[in-house]
Amino acid sequence: MSDQPDDGALRFPRSSRGESEVDRRENARARFLDSLEDIDSYLAVARRGGPDEFEPRTARYAAASLAIVRVASLFENDDFAVYLDSVPDGARRGVIATRNIVAHAGYVAMDDQLFWRTIDVDLPPLLERLRDAEH
């Protein structure tokens, strides 16, 4: 098996580490929960001070951006799929679209009021839903 796909991009194969299926699932669960905790901590920083102090080029804005990137990355990990079944398609598309703006266009293209609403109103219940799905 080649580590070189047809498009020429280098891929890094995942090592199995000799884990059993039960261990793999348990490790995925732990990583999922750790990710949710990380996202919560980024949101806590981002939301500190409220919407009046939420501005581009600040640590709070960067923390919000990182929270979005981390939420979107959950959808990219096949090990987490079982925990994400309850996420509505619209929410998934919204997170990914916001991540794309954060990653590719940055604050210049971001609607700051919509971004605030996303991190203050939309993401907290989504994270709770993910925690509930985990049990």
C-alpha angles and dihedrals in degrees: 000000000000125000087210115086122208093264091060096245115135114242127197114220117224114246117226095215086208092278122162117235090255091051091047091052092046092049090049089051091051092048090048092052091046089053091052090051091050091050091049091053092050090049091050090056093044095050096046109116095018131249096312091066096041104107138151118265093033132114089245092056090047090051090051090050091051091049090055092047091050094048090050090049090059088067091053095058113086090200089066097049093101090060094048101055091098094056111107115238091240092056091048092050091047093052092047093047091050091048090052091053091047093047101039109024105019128196093331091072096034123107097224095202091051090045090052091049090051094054097036104037110015107037101049094061090042090055090049089051090052091050090050091049090052094064 
